[in-house]
Amino acid sequence: MRVGRGGKGCRGDRGDRGGVRWRGGAPLAAALAGGLLLAGCAPGEGASGTAKDTRGPAPKGPAASAAPHGDRDGDADHRSTFALDVDTASYGYARRTLAEGRLPDPATVRPEEFVNSFRQGYPRPAGNGFSVTLDGARTGGDGWRLMRVGLATAQAPASGERPPAALTFVVDVSGSMGEPGRLDLVRTSLATLTGQLRADDSIALVTFSDEARTVLPMTRLGAPGKDTRDRVRGAIDTLEPTDSTNLDAGIRTGYATAVKGVRPGATNRVVLLSDALANTGETTADAILERVADARRAHGITLFGVGVGSDYGDALMERLADRGDGHTAYVSSPADAREVFGRQLPANVELRARDAKAQVTFDKRTVADFRLLGYRDRRVADDDFRDDRVDGGEIGPGHTVTALYAVKLREAAEGAGDRVATATVRWLDPQSCAPREQSGTIAASALARPLWSDATPPRLRVSAVAAYLAHRLGDGSDEPFPAEPSLTRLAAHARQLRSDTEDADVRALADAVREAAGLSGSR
């Protein structure tokens, strides 16, 4: 996710996301979601609603506000707007913390990152663009429903065709990285990625502890007459933990190396691998963040933050990725390293689209109340949805983005075919910078099945378990979401899903719910 101005590409003079406010008018400093995004606007069909392709700007309605725990009834136009996000670090870090017998810091828990850590099975668009899927289920007898908005991009082409990449790895080799599961995992991760990249890709390597140094300048992997991959692996093998953490020095040297090695027409990116525990040099976030934002504005260099370690500076890493127009992931095992560096990063080198935002418009005649679970830092002022100067998220090929809403239907609408909501995603084509939109709708009848019944798609139930777990671990322990089960009951649902899906990721989720229930007194 992202905040601020600038951004080489479609807009050289972007505006802040301003205008989002807490109820009552107090300013809310909101941030936008980031990752990568797909171009085009081919129509796609939603599973439980219709989808249509619309283009260009549309008239704007009155401004709406964002409540602290979700959008609520009383908003003037029943709209909910947020920037798309594909970060997953929050879930990865929480899973490790629970496995170690500790509850995560509530400040590090972001429900959307829990939900977006799982495969959803949404239909993919036939070409470029998004599919829009809306479905849901009944959560109780009091009129509340759980509605899922799912957005998906097409998979990367099997041919692997994409522009070349110029990747600068900035690696933390401070003393804290000597803990098992930190620098050793970084070495494994980089070696995995080196084997996945193409001959026309380039790599640079910067390390930092109390000071920073360039171990390997930007080097083309397929340079004629050189064993370049062996040279890269040799540099990786020399990484050893040393002194304190001067993150500012690492960022400055890393971006200087990336700028020096910028390749026109390539995807230029800094990949930061660190526990983000700065304790030497400039340790204030604002100064470090500004260096990242300057490089993005001037050179179009994006940032991918990879967190490691049981003690992890989640807030700083997330803010760095925000300013760097990128996203974050958390790696705690060799399997995580293979997923992030063997599949995700190589597949998402190419930028497909920019500034993706979603807006859900609820029908006042059908909906009495609604609440968005998560996306607190990704809220966008409703009137900014079609303002392309305002930053949004960036989504790569093969990504899915999910948003869950608690929706209370009016009594007369329950079980009827009345329209509940329309969801629209808007993005900019990265080549032409032309705006594109795709929409889907859902009727009340599509929300009638019980959430926890076998008739409800397993992936919808997985999304619900992940979101409810996050809400309990975060700020939801004292104010449950509508129809939210206890952790004990949620653990039972997760055990059933483990059997239904036979999915290793769902099995890990069930373990996390069980551990959370035990640590929190089974509330």
C-alpha positions in Angstrom: 0.0 0.0 0.0 1.1 3.6 -0.5 0.9 7.1 0.7 2.0 10.4 -0.8 2.8 12.0 -4.1 4.8 11.2 -7.1 5.4 8.0 -8.9 7.2 7.6 -12.2 4.7 6.2 -14.7 1.2 7.2 -15.3 1.2 10.4 -13.2 4.2 12.5 -12.4 2.3 14.6 -10.0 0.1 12.5 -7.8 -2.1 13.8 -5.0 -2.4 12.6 -1.5 -5.3 10.4 -0.7 -6.8 13.1 1.5 -10.4 13.6 2.4 -10.9 10.4 4.4 -12.2 11.3 7.9 -13.2 9.7 11.1 -16.9 10.1 11.9 -17.3 13.5 13.5 -14.8 15.2 11.2 -11.4 14.5 12.8 -8.7 13.9 10.2 -7.7 10.3 9.4 -4.2 9.8 8.1 -5.0 6.9 5.8 -2.6 4.9 3.7 -3.1 3.1 0.4 -2.6 -0.5 -0.6 0.2 -1.7 -2.8 1.6 -4.6 -4.7 1.3 -4.8 -8.6 -1.6 -4.6 -11.1 -2.9 -6.0 -14.3 -3.7 -4.0 -17.5 -6.7 -4.0 -19.8 -10.4 -4.3 -19.2 -11.7 -7.5 -20.6 -15.1 -8.4 -19.1 -15.2 -11.2 -16.6 -18.2 -12.9 -14.9 -18.6 -13.0 -11.2 -19.6 -16.3 -9.6 -22.7 -15.0 -7.9 -23.4 -11.8 -9.8 -23.1 -10.1 -13.1 -20.0 -8.3 -14.3 -19.7 -5.5 -16.8 -16.9 -3.5 -18.3 -17.1 0.3 -18.0 -14.5 2.8 -19.0 -13.6 6.4 -18.1 -14.6 8.7 -15.4 -18.2 9.0 -14.1 -19.9 11.7 -12.1 -18.9 11.9 -8.5 -21.4 11.8 -5.6 -21.3 13.3 -2.1 -18.4 12.6 0.2 -18.7 9.8 2.7 -16.8 9.0 5.9 -14.9 6.0 7.1 -15.7 4.8 10.6 -12.9 3.3 12.8 -14.3 -0.3 12.8 -15.9 -0.2 9.3 -18.3 1.7 7.2 -21.6 2.1 8.9 -25.2 2.8 8.1 -25.8 6.6 8.0 -23.1 7.3 5.4 -24.7 9.7 2.9 -24.4 7.5 -0.1 -23.8 4.0 1.2 -20.4 3.7 -0.5 -17.2 2.0 0.8 -13.9 2.7 -1.0 -10.5 1.2 -0.5 -7.2 0.7 -2.3 -6.3 -2.8 -3.3 -3.7 -4.7 -1.2 -1.8 -7.9 -1.6 0.5 -7.7 1.5 0.6 -11.0 3.5 3.3 -10.2 6.1 0.8 -9.7 9.0 -0.5 -13.2 8.7 2.9 -14.8 8.3 4.3 -13.0 11.4 1.2 -13.8 13.5 1.4 -17.5 12.5 5.0 -17.7 13.7 4.3 -15.8 16.9 1.4 -18.1 17.8 3.6 -21.2 17.0 6.1 -19.8 19.5 3.4 -19.6 22.2 2.8 -15.9 22.1 -0.1 -13.7 21.0 0.9 -11.2 18.3 0.9 -7.5 19.1 -2.6 -6.3 18.0 -1.0 -3.4 16.2 0.6 -5.9 13.7 -2.7 -7.6 12.9 -4.3 -6.6 9.6 -7.3 -8.7 8.7 -7.1 -8.2 4.9 -3.6 -9.6 5.0 -4.8 -12.7 6.7 -7.6 -13.2 4.1 -5.3 -12.5 1.1 -2.9 -15.2 2.2 -5.2 -17.9 0.9 -6.1 -19.1 -2.5 -9.7 -18.2 -3.4 -10.5 -20.0 -6.6 -12.1 -17.0 -8.2 -12.7 -17.2 -12.0 -9.9 -15.5 -14.0 -10.5 -13.0 -16.8 -10.1 -14.3 -20.3 -7.5 -11.6 -21.0 -6.1 -8.5 -19.3 -8.1 -7.0 -16.5 -10.0 -8.2 -13.4 -12.8 -10.6 -12.8 -15.3 -9.4 -10.1 -16.9 -12.1 -7.9 -19.5 -11.4 -5.2 -20.9 -14.1 -3.0 -21.8 -14.6 0.6 -23.8 -16.4 3.3 -26.1 -15.9 6.2 -24.3 -15.6 9.6 -27.3 -15.7 11.9 -31.0 -15.1 12.4 -30.7 -11.4 13.0 -30.5 -10.2 9.4 -26.7 -10.1 9.2 -24.9 -11.6 6.2 -21.2 -12.0 5.3 -20.6 -10.7 1.8 -17.3 -11.5 -0.1 -16.0 -9.2 -2.8 -13.3 -11.0 -4.8 -11.1 -9.5 -7.5 -8.7 -11.6 -9.6 -6.2 -11.0 -12.4 -5.2 -13.5 -15.1 -2.2 -15.8 -14.5 1.2 -14.8 -16.0 1.6 -16.3 -19.5 3.1 -19.8 -19.5 5.8 -18.5 -21.9 7.2 -16.4 -19.1 7.4 -13.4 -21.4 8.0 -10.1 -19.5 10.3 -7.2 -19.5 13.7 -7.8 -17.8 14.2 -7.1 -14.1 16.9 -5.1 -12.3 16.8 -6.2 -8.7 18.9 -4.7 -5.9 18.9 -6.8 -2.8 19.6 -4.9 0.4 20.4 -7.5 3.1 20.6 -6.9 6.8 23.7 -8.6 8.2 23.5 -7.0 11.7 24.0 -9.1 14.9 20.3 -9.6 15.4 20.2 -11.5 12.0 22.4 -14.2 13.5 19.3 -15.8 15.1 18.3 -19.1 13.4 15.7 -18.4 10.8 17.0 -15.0 9.8 20.3 -14.7 7.8 20.4 -18.4 7.0 16.9 -18.1 5.6 17.9 -15.0 3.6 20.8 -16.9 2.0 18.4 -19.7 1.0 15.9 -17.3 -0.3 18.4 -15.4 -2.5 19.9 -18.6 -3.9 16.4 -19.8 -4.8 15.6 -16.6 -6.6 18.9 -16.6 -8.5 18.0 -19.9 -10.1 14.6 -18.6 -11.1 15.6 -15.4 -12.9 16.3 -15.1 -16.6 19.5 -14.4 -18.5 18.5 -10.8 -19.3 17.7 -10.0 -15.6 20.2 -8.1 -13.4 21.1 -8.4 -9.8 23.0 -6.1 -7.3 23.7 -7.0 -3.7 24.1 -4.5 -0.8 24.7 -5.5 2.8 24.4 -3.3 5.9 25.0 -3.6 9.7 26.6 -0.5 11.4 27.5 0.6 7.9 26.6 -0.4 4.3 28.6 -1.7 1.4 27.9 -2.8 -2.2 29.0 -6.4 -2.4 27.9 -6.8 -6.0 27.1 -4.0 -8.4 24.3 -4.4 -10.9 25.3 -7.4 -12.9 23.5 -9.0 -15.9 23.0 -12.7 -15.2 23.5 -13.6 -18.8 26.5 -11.4 -19.4 28.6 -13.1 -22.2 31.7 -14.9 -21.1 31.0 -14.8 -17.3 29.8 -17.3 -14.8 27.5 -14.6 -13.4 25.2 -16.9 -11.4 28.1 -18.5 -9.7 29.4 -15.0 -8.9 26.1 -14.1 -7.4 25.9 -17.3 -5.3 29.4 -16.8 -4.1 28.5 -13.3 -2.9 25.4 -14.7 -1.2 27.5 -17.3 0.6 29.7 -14.7 2.2 26.9 -13.1 4.1 27.6 -13.3 7.9 26.1 -11.4 10.8 28.2 -8.6 12.3 27.3 -5.5 14.3 24.3 -3.2 14.9 21.5 -2.3 12.5 21.9 0.9 10.5 18.9 0.6 8.3 19.3 4.1 7.0 22.7 3.4 5.7 21.4 0.2 4.0 18.5 2.1 2.4 20.8 5.0 1.2 23.4 2.6 -0.3 20.9 0.2 -1.7 18.9 2.9 -3.5 22.2 4.6 -4.7 23.2 1.2 -6.2 19.8 0.7 -7.8 19.8 4.2 -9.3 23.2 3.6 -10.7 22.0 0.4 -12.3 18.6 1.6 -13.5 17.7 -0.1 -16.8 15.2 1.7 -19.0 12.3 -0.5 -20.0 13.1 -2.9 -17.1 11.3 -3.4 -13.8 13.6 -1.7 -11.3 13.1 -2.8 -7.7 14.8 -2.8 -4.4 14.2 -6.0 -2.3 14.9 -5.3 1.4 15.5 -8.4 3.6 15.6 -7.5 7.2 14.1 -7.8 10.7 13.6 -4.0 10.4 14.9 -3.3 13.9 16.9 -0.2 13.3 19.1 0.9 16.2 22.0 2.8 14.7 22.3 5.9 12.5 19.1 7.5 11.4 16.4 5.4 13.2 13.4 7.7 12.7 11.0 6.4 10.2 10.3 9.7 8.4 13.9 10.3 7.3 14.3 6.8 6.0 10.8 6.9 4.3 11.6 10.1 2.5 14.7 8.5 0.8 12.5 5.7 -0.4 9.8 8.1 -1.7 12.4 10.2 -3.5 13.8 7.2 -5.4 10.2 6.2 -6.4 9.4 9.7 -7.7 12.6 10.3 -9.5 13.4 6.8 -11.0 10.3 4.7 -10.6 12.2 2.2 -8.3 9.7 0.2 -6.2 10.3 -1.7 -3.0 9.5 -5.2 -1.9 10.0 -5.7 1.8 10.7 -9.2 3.2 10.5 -9.6 6.9 12.3 -12.2 9.0 12.9 -13.0 12.7 10.8 -13.6 15.8 11.3 -9.9 16.7 10.3 -8.0 13.6 9.7 -4.3 13.0 6.4 -4.8 11.2 5.3 -1.2 11.3 8.5 0.2 9.8 8.7 -2.4 7.1 5.1 -1.8 6.1 5.6 2.0 5.9 8.8 1.5 3.8 6.9 -0.6 1.3 4.1 2.0 1.3 6.4 4.8 0.4 8.3 2.6 -2.1 5.2 1.7 -4.1 5.5 -1.9 -3.2 4.3 -4.6 -0.8 5.5 -6.9 2.0 5.8 -10.6 2.8 7.1 -12.4 5.9 9.4 -15.5 5.6 9.8 -17.9 8.6 10.7 -21.2 7.0 12.4 -22.7 3.9 8.9 -23.4 2.5 8.0 -19.7 2.9 11.2 -18.8 1.1 10.4 -21.1 -1.8 6.9 -19.6 -2.1 8.0 -16.0 -2.0 11.3 -16.2 -3.9 10.7 -19.2 -6.1 7.2 -18.3 -7.2 5.8 -14.9 -6.1 8.7 -12.6 -6.9 9.6 -14.1 -10.3 6.0 -14.1 -11.4 5.4 -10.5 -10.3 8.3 -8.8 -11.8 6.2 -7.2 -14.5 4.0 -4.3 -13.5 0.6 -4.8 -15.2 -1.4 -1.8 -14.0 -1.4 1.0 -11.4 -3.5 2.6 -8.8 -6.2 0.0 -8.3 -9.1 1.0 -6.1 -12.4 -0.7 -5.3 -15.7 0.9 -4.5 -18.7 -1.0 -3.1 -22.1 0.7 -3.4 -24.9 -0.7 -1.2 -28.5 -0.3 -2.1 -30.2 1.7 0.7 -33.6 0.0 0.0 -32.1 -3.4 0.8 -29.3 -2.8 3.2 -29.8 -1.4 6.7 -26.1 -1.5 7.8 -22.7 -2.6 6.6 -19.2 -3.0 8.0 -15.9 -3.6 6.2 -13.6 -6.0 8.0 -10.0 -4.7 7.8 -8.5 -2.3 5.2 -8.4 0.3 8.0 -5.2 1.8 6.6 -6.3 1.4 3.0 -9.5 3.5 3.1 -10.0 6.1 0.3 -12.3 9.0 0.3 -15.4 8.0 -1.7 -15.1 11.0 -4.1 -11.5 10.0 -4.8 -12.4 6.7 -6.4 -12.3 8.2 -9.9 -9.6 10.8 -9.1 -6.6 9.2 -10.8 -4.2 11.6 -9.1 -4.9 9.7 -5.9 -2.7 6.7 -5.2 -4.1 3.2 -5.2 -2.7 -0.3 -5.0 -0.8 -2.3 -7.7 -1.6 -5.9 -8.4 0.4 -8.4 -10.4 -0.6 -11.4 -12.6 -2.3 -14.3 -10.8 -3.2 -12.2 -7.7 -6.5 -12.2 -5.9 -7.8 -9.5 -3.5 -10.7 -10.2 -1.1 -12.8 -7.8 1.0 -15.4 -9.1 3.5 -18.4 -7.1 4.6 -20.9 -7.7 7.4 -24.2 -6.7 5.8 -27.5 -6.3 7.6 -30.5 -6.6 5.3 -33.7 -4.8 5.8 -36.4 -7.1 7.0 -38.4 -6.9 3.8 -35.4 -7.8 1.6 -34.3 -11.0 3.4 -34.3 -13.8 0.9 -35.5 -11.6 -1.9 -33.9 -11.0 -5.3 -33.3 -7.3 -4.5 -29.9 -5.9 -5.3 -27.6 -5.7 -2.3 -24.5 -4.1 -3.7 -22.4 -3.3 -6.8 -18.6 -3.6 -6.6 -16.4 -1.8 -9.1 -12.6 -2.0 -9.5 -10.8 0.8 -11.2 -7.2 0.9 -12.4 -4.8 2.6 -14.8 -3.2 0.7 -17.7 0.6 1.0 -17.1 1.4 1.7 -20.7 -1.4 3.9 -21.9 -2.4 5.3 -18.4 -6.0 5.0 -19.5 -8.5 4.3 -16.7 -10.4 0.9 -16.8 -13.2 -0.3 -14.7 -15.0 -3.7 -14.1 -18.1 -4.2 -12.0 -20.2 -7.0 -10.5 -23.5 -7.1 -8.6 -25.1 -9.4 -6.0 -28.8 -9.9 -5.0 -30.1 -10.8 -1.5 -31.0 -14.3 -2.6 -27.3 -15.1 -3.1 -26.6 -14.4 0.7 -29.3 -16.8 2.0 -27.3 -20.0 2.6 -25.8 -20.6 6.1 -22.2 -19.7 6.4 -21.0 -22.8 8.1 -23.0 -25.3 6.1 -21.5 -27.8 3.6 -23.4 -26.1 0.9 -21.3 -22.9 1.3 -18.1 -22.9 -0.8 -15.1 -24.0 1.4 -13.0 -21.0 0.2 -15.6 -18.6 1.5 -15.5 -20.3 4.8 -11.7 -20.2 4.8 -11.9 -16.4 4.2 -14.3 -16.1 7.1 -12.1 -18.1 9.5 -9.0 -16.0 8.6 -10.8 -12.7 9.0 -12.5 -13.6 12.3 -9.2 -14.9 13.7 -7.5 -11.6 12.7 -10.3 -9.6 14.3 -10.0 -11.5 17.5 -6.2 -11.1 17.6 -6.4 -7.4 16.7 -8.8 -4.9 18.1 -11.9 -7.2 18.0 -11.5 -9.0 21.3 -13.8 -6.6 23.2 -16.1 -5.8 20.3 -16.9 -8.9 18.2 -17.8 -8.5 14.6 -21.5 -9.2 13.9 -22.2 -12.9 14.3 -18.4 -13.6 14.9 -17.9 -16.9 16.6 -15.7 -17.5 19.7 -12.2 -18.7 19.1 -13.2 -22.1 20.4 -16.0 -22.4 17.9 -13.8 -20.9 15.2 -11.3 -23.7 15.8 -14.0 -26.3 15.2 -14.9 -24.7 11.9 -11.2 -24.6 10.9 -10.8 -28.3 11.8 -13.7 -29.1 9.5 -12.2 -27.0 6.7 -8.8 -28.8 7.1 -10.6 -32.0 6.2 -12.8 -30.5 3.5 -9.9 -28.8 1.6 -6.9 -31.1 2.3 -4.9 -27.9 1.8 -1.6 -27.4 3.7 -2.3 -23.7 4.0 -5.7 -24.3 5.6 -4.1 -26.9 7.9 -1.7 -24.2 9.1 -4.6 -21.8 9.6 -6.4 -24.4 11.7 -3.3 -24.8 13.8 -3.1 -21.0 14.3 -6.7 -20.8 15.4 -6.2 -23.6 17.9 -3.1 -22.0 19.3 -4.8 -18.6 19.5 -7.8 -20.2 21.4 -5.4 -21.8 23.9 -3.4 -18.6 24.5 -6.3 -16.3 24.8 -8.4 -18.4 27.2 -10.7 -19.6 24.5 -12.7 -16.4 24.3 
